[in-house]
Every structure is written in structure tokens, then in C-alpha cells.
Amino acid sequence: MGYFLGTVIGLQRTFFWILVVLMSVNAAFVSLLYRPYLRDTAALRDQIEAQVAGRPAEKNPTIRPKEC
């Protein structure tokens, strides 16, 4: 007969591990992606601006976030 996690360790512990712990780990991981995302979007923005202006894009552009 199959057992469910809530039956084996209890509903409170199941909700704690799945909702609190797993979501906290996920939030920490997504937060680590924030800075590379800023650099990537800034580099892409520079390439698009260079194409619109009609000048060749740099081979290795300096990756820097632009101020809003």
C-alpha cells in the first residue's frame, strides 16, 4: 500500500519542508541570478543601441548596468 508524505512525517512537517524550506532555497537561488541578469541586459541593450545607431557593435563590450 502506498504512503503519502503527510501520512509518514505529518502534515505540519510536510508543509514546513515543502513550503518554507524549499521556497527559501529557491528564493536564494533566484537572488543569485540577479546580478548576471543585469549585466546581460546591459550588454544586450548596448548591442541593440549600436545597431539602431548604425555603428558596429563591440566584440567584447564592457558589461555595465545603465542607470535608470
Biopython code that builds the backbone (N, CA, C, O; Angstrom):
import numpy as np
from Bio.PDB.StructureBuilder import StructureBuilder

atoms = [
    (1, "MET", "N", (0.842, -1.177, 0.000)),
    (1, "MET", "CA", (0.000, 0.000, 0.000)),
    (1, "MET", "C", (0.894, 1.250, 0.000)),
    (1, "MET", "O", (1.884, 1.297, 0.730)),
    (2, "GLY", "N", (0.554, 2.259, -0.810)),
    (2, "GLY", "CA", (1.368, 3.465, -0.895)),
    (2, "GLY", "C", (1.149, 4.404, 0.274)),
    (2, "GLY", "O", (0.062, 4.458, 0.849)),
    (3, "TYR", "N", (2.167, 5.124, 0.610)),
    (3, "TYR", "CA", (2.084, 6.085, 1.703)),
    (3, "TYR", "C", (2.335, 7.477, 1.152)),
    (3, "TYR", "O", (3.162, 7.662, 0.259)),
    (4, "PHE", "N", (1.633, 8.433, 1.678)),
    (4, "PHE", "CA", (1.847, 9.816, 1.323)),
    (4, "PHE", "C", (2.788, 10.450, 2.330)),
    (4, "PHE", "O", (2.873, 10.010, 3.476)),
    (5, "LEU", "N", (3.491, 11.481, 1.901)),
    (5, "LEU", "CA", (4.462, 12.141, 2.781)),
    (5, "LEU", "C", (3.789, 12.682, 4.034)),
    (5, "LEU", "O", (4.349, 12.594, 5.127)),
    (6, "GLY", "N", (2.589, 13.242, 3.883)),
    (6, "GLY", "CA", (1.862, 13.759, 5.040)),
    (6, "GLY", "C", (1.510, 12.679, 6.042)),
    (6, "GLY", "O", (1.451, 12.932, 7.245)),
    (7, "THR", "N", (1.279, 11.484, 5.550)),
    (7, "THR", "CA", (0.968, 10.366, 6.437)),
    (7, "THR", "C", (2.215, 9.887, 7.164)),
    (7, "THR", "O", (2.155, 9.510, 8.335)),
    (8, "VAL", "N", (3.337, 9.903, 6.470)),
    (8, "VAL", "CA", (4.576, 9.376, 7.041)),
    (8, "VAL", "C", (5.179, 10.333, 8.075)),
    (8, "VAL", "O", (5.504, 9.908, 9.184)),
    (9, "ILE", "N", (5.334, 11.618, 7.731)),
    (9, "ILE", "CA", (6.004, 12.543, 8.663)),
    (9, "ILE", "C", (5.063, 13.573, 9.260)),
    (9, "ILE", "O", (5.484, 14.352, 10.116)),
    (10, "GLY", "N", (3.825, 13.607, 8.847)),
    (10, "GLY", "CA", (2.861, 14.562, 9.388)),
    (10, "GLY", "C", (2.686, 15.764, 8.465)),
    (10, "GLY", "O", (3.608, 16.158, 7.751)),
    (11, "LEU", "N", (1.496, 16.331, 8.496)),
    (11, "LEU", "CA", (1.196, 17.449, 7.606)),
    (11, "LEU", "C", (1.978, 18.713, 7.950)),
    (11, "LEU", "O", (2.430, 19.416, 7.047)),
    (12, "GLN", "N", (2.144, 19.012, 9.224)),
    (12, "GLN", "CA", (2.878, 20.215, 9.610)),
    (12, "GLN", "C", (4.322, 20.156, 9.122)),
    (12, "GLN", "O", (4.825, 21.127, 8.557)),
    (13, "ARG", "N", (4.985, 19.039, 9.334)),
    (13, "ARG", "CA", (6.376, 18.904, 8.893)),
    (13, "ARG", "C", (6.467, 18.910, 7.378)),
    (13, "ARG", "O", (7.412, 19.464, 6.817)),
    (14, "THR", "N", (5.480, 18.291, 6.696)),
    (14, "THR", "CA", (5.469, 18.289, 5.234)),
    (14, "THR", "C", (5.338, 19.710, 4.703)),
    (14, "THR", "O", (6.101, 20.115, 3.825)),
    (15, "PHE", "N", (4.380, 20.471, 5.223)),
    (15, "PHE", "CA", (4.206, 21.849, 4.779)),
    (15, "PHE", "C", (5.433, 22.691, 5.100)),
    (15, "PHE", "O", (5.833, 23.533, 4.296)),
    (16, "PHE", "N", (6.027, 22.475, 6.252)),
    (16, "PHE", "CA", (7.233, 23.237, 6.607)),
    (16, "PHE", "C", (8.346, 22.984, 5.603)),
    (16, "PHE", "O", (8.935, 23.936, 5.092)),
    (17, "TRP", "N", (8.648, 21.719, 5.306)),
    (17, "TRP", "CA", (9.749, 21.405, 4.411)),
    (17, "TRP", "C", (9.475, 21.820, 2.972)),
    (17, "TRP", "O", (10.376, 22.294, 2.280)),
    (18, "ILE", "N", (8.257, 21.648, 2.525)),
    (18, "ILE", "CA", (7.956, 21.971, 1.129)),
    (18, "ILE", "C", (7.744, 23.471, 0.947)),
    (18, "ILE", "O", (8.300, 24.066, 0.023)),
    (19, "LEU", "N", (6.954, 24.079, 1.807)),
    (19, "LEU", "CA", (6.627, 25.483, 1.607)),
    (19, "LEU", "C", (7.702, 26.434, 2.124)),
    (19, "LEU", "O", (8.069, 27.383, 1.431)),
    (20, "VAL", "N", (8.199, 26.201, 3.302)),
    (20, "VAL", "CA", (9.149, 27.149, 3.898)),
    (20, "VAL", "C", (10.572, 26.890, 3.420)),
    (20, "VAL", "O", (11.214, 27.789, 2.877)),
    (21, "VAL", "N", (11.065, 25.692, 3.613)),
    (21, "VAL", "CA", (12.467, 25.403, 3.301)),
    (21, "VAL", "C", (12.712, 25.427, 1.794)),
    (21, "VAL", "O", (13.636, 26.095, 1.330)),
    (22, "LEU", "N", (11.908, 24.716, 1.036)),
    (22, "LEU", "CA", (12.117, 24.648, -0.407)),
    (22, "LEU", "C", (11.952, 26.011, -1.065)),
    (22, "LEU", "O", (12.738, 26.368, -1.943)),
    (23, "MET", "N", (10.952, 26.775, -0.660)),
    (23, "MET", "CA", (10.761, 28.111, -1.229)),
    (23, "MET", "C", (11.882, 29.063, -0.825)),
    (23, "MET", "O", (12.250, 29.934, -1.613)),
    (24, "SER", "N", (12.426, 28.927, 0.359)),
    (24, "SER", "CA", (13.551, 29.770, 0.777)),
    (24, "SER", "C", (14.798, 29.459, -0.035)),
    (24, "SER", "O", (15.524, 30.372, -0.429)),
    (25, "VAL", "N", (15.052, 28.195, -0.284)),
    (25, "VAL", "CA", (16.191, 27.809, -1.124)),
    (25, "VAL", "C", (15.999, 28.344, -2.538)),
    (25, "VAL", "O", (16.947, 28.841, -3.147)),
    (26, "ASN", "N", (14.796, 28.247, -3.059)),
    (26, "ASN", "CA", (14.505, 28.761, -4.391)),
    (26, "ASN", "C", (14.710, 30.273, -4.449)),
    (26, "ASN", "O", (15.282, 30.772, -5.418)),
    (27, "ALA", "N", (14.262, 31.007, -3.447)),
    (27, "ALA", "CA", (14.437, 32.457, -3.413)),
    (27, "ALA", "C", (15.915, 32.839, -3.376)),
    (27, "ALA", "O", (16.324, 33.794, -4.036)),
    (28, "ALA", "N", (16.713, 32.105, -2.617)),
    (28, "ALA", "CA", (18.149, 32.379, -2.552)),
    (28, "ALA", "C", (18.806, 32.137, -3.911)),
    (28, "ALA", "O", (19.653, 32.923, -4.334)),
    (29, "PHE", "N", (18.428, 31.070, -4.591)),
    (29, "PHE", "CA", (18.997, 30.763, -5.903)),
    (29, "PHE", "C", (18.626, 31.827, -6.932)),
    (29, "PHE", "O", (19.479, 32.271, -7.701)),
    (30, "VAL", "N", (17.371, 32.232, -6.951)),
    (30, "VAL", "CA", (16.936, 33.253, -7.910)),
    (30, "VAL", "C", (17.623, 34.584, -7.610)),
    (30, "VAL", "O", (17.930, 35.334, -8.537)),
    (31, "SER", "N", (17.866, 34.888, -6.352)),
    (31, "SER", "CA", (18.572, 36.124, -5.991)),
    (31, "SER", "C", (20.001, 36.126, -6.521)),
    (31, "SER", "O", (20.529, 37.180, -6.875)),
    (32, "LEU", "N", (20.627, 34.960, -6.578)),
    (32, "LEU", "CA", (21.981, 34.875, -7.120)),
    (32, "LEU", "C", (22.017, 35.182, -8.615)),
    (32, "LEU", "O", (23.056, 35.592, -9.132)),
    (33, "LEU", "N", (20.917, 34.992, -9.306)),
    (33, "LEU", "CA", (20.865, 35.246, -10.744)),
    (33, "LEU", "C", (20.647, 36.717, -11.080)),
    (33, "LEU", "O", (20.736, 37.092, -12.249)),
    (34, "TYR", "N", (20.367, 37.555, -10.094)),
    (34, "TYR", "CA", (20.005, 38.942, -10.346)),
    (34, "TYR", "C", (21.145, 39.744, -10.975)),
    (34, "TYR", "O", (20.928, 40.440, -11.967)),
    (35, "ARG", "N", (22.342, 39.660, -10.422)),
    (35, "ARG", "CA", (23.465, 40.439, -10.959)),
    (35, "ARG", "C", (23.873, 40.009, -12.371)),
    (35, "ARG", "O", (24.073, 40.876, -13.221)),
    (36, "PRO", "N", (24.004, 38.710, -12.659)),
    (36, "PRO", "CA", (24.294, 38.340, -14.054)),
    (36, "PRO", "C", (23.200, 38.805, -15.013)),
    (36, "PRO", "O", (23.494, 39.158, -16.156)),
    (37, "TYR", "N", (21.963, 38.810, -14.571)),
    (37, "TYR", "CA", (20.867, 39.292, -15.411)),
    (37, "TYR", "C", (21.057, 40.764, -15.739)),
    (37, "TYR", "O", (20.850, 41.168, -16.884)),
    (38, "LEU", "N", (21.446, 41.573, -14.761)),
    (38, "LEU", "CA", (21.686, 42.998, -15.016)),
    (38, "LEU", "C", (22.785, 43.191, -16.050)),
    (38, "LEU", "O", (22.647, 44.008, -16.960)),
    (39, "ARG", "N", (23.885, 42.436, -15.913)),
    (39, "ARG", "CA", (24.986, 42.566, -16.877)),
    (39, "ARG", "C", (24.564, 42.124, -18.273)),
    (39, "ARG", "O", (24.914, 42.774, -19.258)),
    (40, "ASP", "N", (23.826, 41.042, -18.367)),
    (40, "ASP", "CA", (23.389, 40.546, -19.669)),
    (40, "ASP", "C", (22.439, 41.517, -20.351)),
    (40, "ASP", "O", (22.557, 41.764, -21.551)),
    (41, "THR", "N", (21.502, 42.065, -19.598)),
    (41, "THR", "CA", (20.566, 43.007, -20.215)),
    (41, "THR", "C", (21.272, 44.291, -20.629)),
    (41, "THR", "O", (20.918, 44.879, -21.651)),
    (42, "ALA", "N", (22.258, 44.739, -19.864)),
    (42, "ALA", "CA", (23.000, 45.940, -20.237)),
    (42, "ALA", "C", (23.808, 45.697, -21.517)),
    (42, "ALA", "O", (23.861, 46.563, -22.390)),
    (43, "ALA", "N", (24.427, 44.539, -21.628)),
    (43, "ALA", "CA", (25.195, 44.220, -22.833)),
    (43, "ALA", "C", (24.275, 44.115, -24.046)),
    (43, "ALA", "O", (24.618, 44.595, -25.127)),
    (44, "LEU", "N", (23.131, 43.501, -23.878)),
    (44, "LEU", "CA", (22.170, 43.384, -24.974)),
    (44, "LEU", "C", (21.647, 44.752, -25.379)),
    (44, "LEU", "O", (21.500, 45.032, -26.568)),
    (45, "ARG", "N", (21.365, 45.605, -24.405)),
    (45, "ARG", "CA", (20.897, 46.958, -24.689)),
    (45, "ARG", "C", (21.949, 47.732, -25.484)),
    (45, "ARG", "O", (21.606, 48.444, -26.427)),
    (46, "ASP", "N", (23.219, 47.602, -25.115)),
    (46, "ASP", "CA", (24.290, 48.277, -25.851)),
    (46, "ASP", "C", (24.369, 47.787, -27.290)),
    (46, "ASP", "O", (24.575, 48.584, -28.206)),
    (47, "GLN", "N", (24.208, 46.490, -27.497)),
    (47, "GLN", "CA", (24.253, 45.947, -28.857)),
    (47, "GLN", "C", (23.088, 46.460, -29.693)),
    (47, "GLN", "O", (23.265, 46.807, -30.861)),
    (48, "ILE", "N", (21.910, 46.508, -29.108)),
    (48, "ILE", "CA", (20.740, 46.998, -29.837)),
    (48, "ILE", "C", (20.899, 48.471, -30.167)),
    (48, "ILE", "O", (20.585, 48.886, -31.283)),
    (49, "GLU", "N", (21.381, 49.275, -29.221)),
    (49, "GLU", "CA", (21.603, 50.697, -29.474)),
    (49, "GLU", "C", (22.635, 50.909, -30.570)),
    (49, "GLU", "O", (22.503, 51.829, -31.378)),
    (50, "ALA", "N", (23.660, 50.068, -30.605)),
    (50, "ALA", "CA", (24.684, 50.179, -31.647)),
    (50, "ALA", "C", (24.088, 49.853, -33.014)),
    (50, "ALA", "O", (24.415, 50.513, -34.000)),
    (51, "GLN", "N", (23.231, 48.859, -33.087)),
    (51, "GLN", "CA", (22.605, 48.516, -34.361)),
    (51, "GLN", "C", (21.667, 49.616, -34.828)),
    (51, "GLN", "O", (21.629, 49.931, -36.017)),
    (52, "VAL", "N", (20.915, 50.203, -33.916)),
    (52, "VAL", "CA", (19.993, 51.276, -34.276)),
    (52, "VAL", "C", (20.769, 52.497, -34.753)),
    (52, "VAL", "O", (20.346, 53.167, -35.695)),
    (53, "ALA", "N", (21.889, 52.793, -34.120)),
    (53, "ALA", "CA", (22.702, 53.949, -34.491)),
    (53, "ALA", "C", (23.495, 53.694, -35.771)),
    (53, "ALA", "O", (24.065, 54.627, -36.336)),
    (54, "GLY", "N", (23.539, 52.454, -36.232)),
    (54, "GLY", "CA", (24.245, 52.139, -37.465)),
    (54, "GLY", "C", (25.733, 51.949, -37.299)),
    (54, "GLY", "O", (26.463, 51.926, -38.289)),
    (55, "ARG", "N", (26.195, 51.813, -36.091)),
    (55, "ARG", "CA", (27.622, 51.569, -35.867)),
    (55, "ARG", "C", (27.819, 50.118, -35.469)),
    (55, "ARG", "O", (26.928, 49.501, -34.886)),
    (56, "PRO", "N", (28.978, 49.576, -35.783)),
    (56, "PRO", "CA", (29.204, 48.162, -35.436)),
    (56, "PRO", "C", (29.274, 47.977, -33.917)),
    (56, "PRO", "O", (29.828, 48.808, -33.198)),
    (57, "ALA", "N", (28.712, 46.891, -33.461)),
    (57, "ALA", "CA", (28.756, 46.570, -32.033)),
    (57, "ALA", "C", (30.155, 46.102, -31.665)),
    (57, "ALA", "O", (30.856, 45.501, -32.479)),
    (58, "GLU", "N", (30.550, 46.383, -30.432)),
    (58, "GLU", "CA", (31.860, 45.951, -29.964)),
    (58, "GLU", "C", (31.899, 44.435, -29.851)),
    (58, "GLU", "O", (30.890, 43.794, -29.557)),
    (59, "LYS", "N", (33.088, 43.867, -30.091)),
    (59, "LYS", "CA", (33.231, 42.413, -29.975)),
    (59, "LYS", "C", (33.054, 41.963, -28.532)),
    (59, "LYS", "O", (32.312, 41.020, -28.259)),
    (60, "ASN", "N", (33.730, 42.633, -27.614)),
    (60, "ASN", "CA", (33.628, 42.329, -26.185)),
    (60, "ASN", "C", (33.246, 43.611, -25.462)),
    (60, "ASN", "O", (34.107, 44.305, -24.922)),
    (61, "PRO", "N", (31.952, 43.925, -25.451)),
    (61, "PRO", "CA", (31.555, 45.191, -24.817)),
    (61, "PRO", "C", (31.778, 45.150, -23.317)),
    (61, "PRO", "O", (31.679, 44.103, -22.678)),
    (62, "THR", "N", (32.075, 46.299, -22.785)),
    (62, "THR", "CA", (32.196, 46.409, -21.333)),
    (62, "THR", "C", (30.814, 46.214, -20.750)),
    (62, "THR", "O", (29.870, 46.921, -21.104)),
    (63, "ILE", "N", (30.706, 45.264, -19.869)),
    (63, "ILE", "CA", (29.410, 44.940, -19.305)),
    (63, "ILE", "C", (29.205, 45.795, -18.071)),
    (63, "ILE", "O", (29.889, 45.639, -17.059)),
    (64, "ARG", "N", (28.259, 46.692, -18.177)),
    (64, "ARG", "CA", (27.967, 47.590, -17.067)),
    (64, "ARG", "C", (26.482, 47.889, -17.058)),
    (64, "ARG", "O", (25.906, 48.139, -18.117)),
    (65, "PRO", "N", (25.846, 47.871, -15.908)),
    (65, "PRO", "CA", (24.431, 48.222, -15.882)),
    (65, "PRO", "C", (24.242, 49.719, -16.081)),
    (65, "PRO", "O", (25.025, 50.524, -15.578)),
    (66, "LYS", "N", (23.204, 50.086, -16.813)),
    (66, "LYS", "CA", (22.900, 51.506, -17.017)),
    (66, "LYS", "C", (22.006, 51.989, -15.903)),
    (66, "LYS", "O", (21.213, 51.231, -15.346)),
    (67, "GLU", "N", (22.145, 53.258, -15.588)),
    (67, "GLU", "CA", (21.304, 53.852, -14.566)),
    (67, "GLU", "C", (19.919, 54.055, -15.157)),
    (67, "GLU", "O", (19.775, 54.383, -16.335)),
    (68, "CYS", "N", (18.914, 53.858, -14.338)),
    (68, "CYS", "CA", (17.532, 54.040, -14.822)),
    (68, "CYS", "C", (17.162, 55.486, -14.847)),
    (68, "CYS", "O", (16.042, 55.830, -15.225)),
]
sb = StructureBuilder()
sb.init_structure("model")
sb.init_model(0)
sb.init_chain("A")
sb.init_seg("    ")
for serial, (resi, resn, name, xyz) in enumerate(atoms, 1):
    if name == "N":
        sb.init_residue(resn, " ", resi, " ")
    sb.init_atom(name, np.array(xyz, "f"), 0.0, 1.0, " ", f" {name:<3s}", serial, name[0])
structure = sb.get_structure()
